[in-house]
């Protein structure tokens, strides 16, 4: 467990920060400087850390031996009214977070591949574990955040294709979002499917990076 904490928590924290940075970066591209003005367009972890979501929840899940692991950083503030195109601005800003996690997963896989090539196959167990966690965690974050449950990123995409009154009612359920997500993950097949698919992706990418046929 100690070894897991040493590698897993830093990777999770880094990944959720990159996720939020991506939201802010794309929002600024669409014309909204809110994140930069509030000091949130940075990879410095301090402004992004949410004590509950970035530390306590992941730590509790790890120490309890749960097969489910997730966490989050403070959401980057976005002002939709500043976007040149509100609909597509909201959609692309929402997709930017999960997309950044997918790119990070491939980056960790590439790092594992390069390390194998440079070392002639003699990879440090610590480096391999770090890369495997990087792949797994980032795929989890990408899939988890695309669940169409407000206020997760996937819900913003769905809401922009609904009639306005329906979209408003749909997004208003966001106040119960965390509870809904926990219930889905614990008491429905959703959690098993998400983690099962993610394990398969991780296993496949690790084998490819290690040159295992």
C-alpha positions as CSV (number, residue, x, y, z in Angstrom):
1,X,0.0,0.0,0.0
2,X,2.8,2.4,0.8
3,X,4.3,1.8,-2.6
4,X,1.0,2.5,-4.2
5,X,0.6,5.8,-2.3
6,X,4.0,7.0,-3.3
7,X,3.3,6.6,-7.0
8,X,-0.5,6.8,-7.3
9,X,-1.4,9.9,-5.4
10,X,1.1,12.2,-7.2
11,X,0.1,10.8,-10.6
12,X,-3.6,11.4,-9.7
13,X,-3.0,14.9,-8.5
14,X,-0.9,15.8,-11.5
15,X,-3.5,14.4,-13.9
16,X,-6.5,16.2,-12.4
17,X,-4.5,19.5,-12.5
18,X,-3.7,19.0,-16.2
19,X,-7.4,18.3,-16.7
20,X,-8.4,21.6,-15.2
21,X,-5.6,23.5,-16.9
22,X,-6.9,22.2,-20.2
23,X,-10.4,23.5,-19.5
24,X,-9.0,27.0,-18.7
25,X,-6.6,27.0,-21.7
26,X,-9.4,26.2,-24.2
27,X,-11.7,28.7,-22.5
28,X,-9.2,31.4,-22.9
29,X,-8.8,30.5,-26.6
30,X,-12.6,31.0,-26.9
31,X,-12.2,34.5,-25.4
32,X,-12.7,33.9,-21.6
33,X,-9.8,35.1,-19.5
34,X,-11.5,34.2,-16.2
35,X,-9.1,31.4,-15.2
36,X,-6.0,33.4,-15.9
37,X,-7.3,36.5,-14.1
38,X,-8.0,34.3,-11.0
39,X,-4.6,32.7,-11.1
40,X,-6.0,29.3,-12.1
41,X,-4.3,29.0,-15.6
42,X,-1.3,27.3,-14.0
43,X,0.2,23.9,-13.4
44,X,1.1,24.9,-9.9
45,X,-0.9,22.4,-7.8
46,X,-1.7,24.8,-4.9
47,X,-4.5,26.8,-6.5
48,X,-6.1,23.6,-7.9
49,X,-6.1,21.3,-4.8
50,X,-9.5,20.5,-3.4
51,X,-8.8,19.0,0.1
52,X,-11.8,16.7,-0.2
53,X,-11.6,15.7,-3.8
54,X,-7.8,15.8,-4.4
55,X,-6.6,14.2,-1.2
56,X,-9.2,12.9,1.3
57,X,-11.4,10.9,-1.2
58,X,-8.5,9.2,-3.1
59,X,-6.7,8.5,0.2
60,X,-9.8,7.0,1.8
61,X,-10.5,4.8,-1.3
62,X,-6.9,3.6,-1.3
63,X,-6.7,2.9,2.4
64,X,-10.0,1.1,2.4
65,X,-8.9,-1.2,-0.3
66,X,-11.6,-0.1,-2.7
67,X,-11.4,-1.2,-6.3
68,X,-12.8,2.2,-7.3
69,X,-10.4,5.2,-7.4
70,X,-11.2,8.7,-8.5
71,X,-10.7,12.3,-7.5
72,X,-10.9,15.8,-8.7
73,X,-9.4,19.3,-8.4
74,X,-11.2,22.6,-7.9
75,X,-13.1,23.3,-11.1
76,X,-11.6,26.1,-13.2
77,X,-14.0,29.0,-13.3
78,X,-15.4,29.6,-16.8
79,X,-17.6,32.6,-17.9
80,X,-19.7,31.3,-20.8
81,X,-20.8,34.8,-21.8
82,X,-17.3,35.6,-22.8
83,X,-17.1,32.9,-25.5
84,X,-17.2,33.9,-29.1
85,X,-19.6,30.9,-29.6
86,X,-21.3,29.9,-26.4
87,X,-22.5,26.5,-27.5
88,X,-19.3,25.2,-29.2
89,X,-17.2,27.0,-26.6
90,X,-18.8,25.1,-23.8
91,X,-18.6,21.8,-25.7
92,X,-15.0,22.1,-26.6
93,X,-14.0,23.4,-23.1
94,X,-15.8,20.4,-21.6
95,X,-14.1,17.9,-23.9
96,X,-10.7,19.5,-23.3
97,X,-10.3,18.0,-19.8
98,X,-10.9,14.3,-20.8
99,X,-8.9,14.8,-24.0
100,X,-5.9,16.0,-21.9
101,X,-6.2,12.8,-19.9
102,X,-6.2,10.6,-22.9
103,X,-3.1,12.4,-24.2
104,X,-1.4,12.0,-20.8
105,X,-2.2,8.2,-20.9
106,X,-0.5,8.0,-24.3
107,X,2.4,10.1,-22.9
108,X,3.0,7.7,-20.0
109,X,2.8,4.8,-22.5
110,X,5.4,6.5,-24.7
111,X,7.6,7.2,-21.7
112,X,7.5,3.5,-20.8
113,X,8.4,2.6,-24.4
114,X,11.3,5.0,-24.6
115,X,12.6,3.8,-21.2
116,X,12.5,0.2,-22.4
117,X,14.4,1.1,-25.6
118,X,17.0,3.2,-23.8
119,X,17.5,0.7,-21.0
120,X,17.6,-2.3,-23.3
121,X,14.6,-3.8,-21.5
122,X,16.0,-3.3,-17.9
123,X,13.2,-1.1,-16.6
124,X,13.1,-0.1,-13.0
125,X,10.0,-1.6,-11.3
126,X,9.3,1.9,-9.9
127,X,9.3,3.6,-13.3
128,X,7.1,0.8,-14.8
129,X,4.6,1.1,-11.9
130,X,4.6,4.9,-12.3
131,X,3.8,4.7,-16.0
132,X,1.2,2.0,-15.5
133,X,-0.6,4.1,-12.9
134,X,-0.3,7.1,-15.3
135,X,-2.0,5.2,-18.1
136,X,-4.7,3.7,-15.9
137,X,-5.6,6.8,-13.9
138,X,-5.8,9.1,-17.0
139,X,-8.1,6.7,-18.8
140,X,-10.3,6.4,-15.7
141,X,-10.5,10.2,-15.5
142,X,-11.3,10.6,-19.2
143,X,-14.1,8.0,-19.0
144,X,-15.4,9.0,-15.6
145,X,-15.7,12.7,-16.6
146,X,-17.5,11.8,-19.8
147,X,-20.4,10.2,-17.9
148,X,-23.5,12.3,-18.7
149,X,-24.1,13.2,-15.0
150,X,-24.2,16.9,-14.1
151,X,-21.8,18.6,-13.4
152,X,-19.3,16.2,-15.1
153,X,-17.9,17.2,-18.5
154,X,-20.1,14.8,-20.4
155,X,-23.2,16.5,-19.2
156,X,-22.2,19.8,-20.7
157,X,-22.0,18.2,-24.1
158,X,-25.4,16.6,-23.7
159,X,-27.0,19.8,-22.4
160,X,-25.9,21.8,-25.4
161,X,-28.0,19.5,-27.7
162,X,-31.2,19.7,-25.5
163,X,-34.0,22.3,-25.7
164,X,-33.2,25.1,-23.3
165,X,-35.9,24.3,-20.6
166,X,-34.9,20.6,-20.6
167,X,-31.2,21.5,-20.5
168,X,-31.8,23.8,-17.5
169,X,-33.7,21.1,-15.6
170,X,-31.0,18.5,-16.5
171,X,-28.1,20.7,-15.3
172,X,-29.9,21.6,-12.1
173,X,-29.4,18.0,-10.9
174,X,-25.7,18.9,-10.6
175,X,-26.2,19.6,-6.9
176,X,-26.7,15.9,-6.4
177,X,-24.1,14.9,-9.0
178,X,-21.5,13.4,-6.6
179,X,-24.2,11.3,-4.8
180,X,-25.5,10.1,-8.2
181,X,-22.1,9.2,-9.5
182,X,-21.2,7.3,-6.3
183,X,-24.5,5.4,-6.5
184,X,-23.8,4.5,-10.1
185,X,-20.3,3.3,-9.4
186,X,-21.1,1.3,-6.3
187,X,-24.6,-0.1,-6.9
188,X,-24.8,-0.5,-10.7
189,X,-22.7,-2.2,-13.4
190,X,-21.4,1.2,-14.5
191,X,-18.4,1.1,-12.2
192,X,-17.5,-2.4,-13.2
193,X,-17.8,-1.6,-16.9
194,X,-15.7,1.6,-16.6
195,X,-12.9,0.0,-14.6
196,X,-13.0,-3.2,-16.6
197,X,-12.6,-1.4,-19.9
198,X,-9.9,0.8,-18.4
199,X,-8.0,-2.2,-17.2
200,X,-8.1,-3.7,-20.6
201,X,-6.9,-0.5,-22.3
202,X,-4.1,-0.2,-19.7
203,X,-3.0,-3.8,-20.1
204,X,-3.0,-3.5,-23.9
205,X,-0.9,-0.3,-23.9
206,X,1.5,-1.5,-21.3
207,X,2.1,-4.7,-23.3
208,X,2.7,-2.7,-26.5
209,X,5.0,-0.3,-24.7
210,X,7.0,-3.2,-23.3
211,X,7.1,-5.0,-26.7
212,X,5.1,-8.0,-25.4
213,X,3.3,-9.7,-28.2
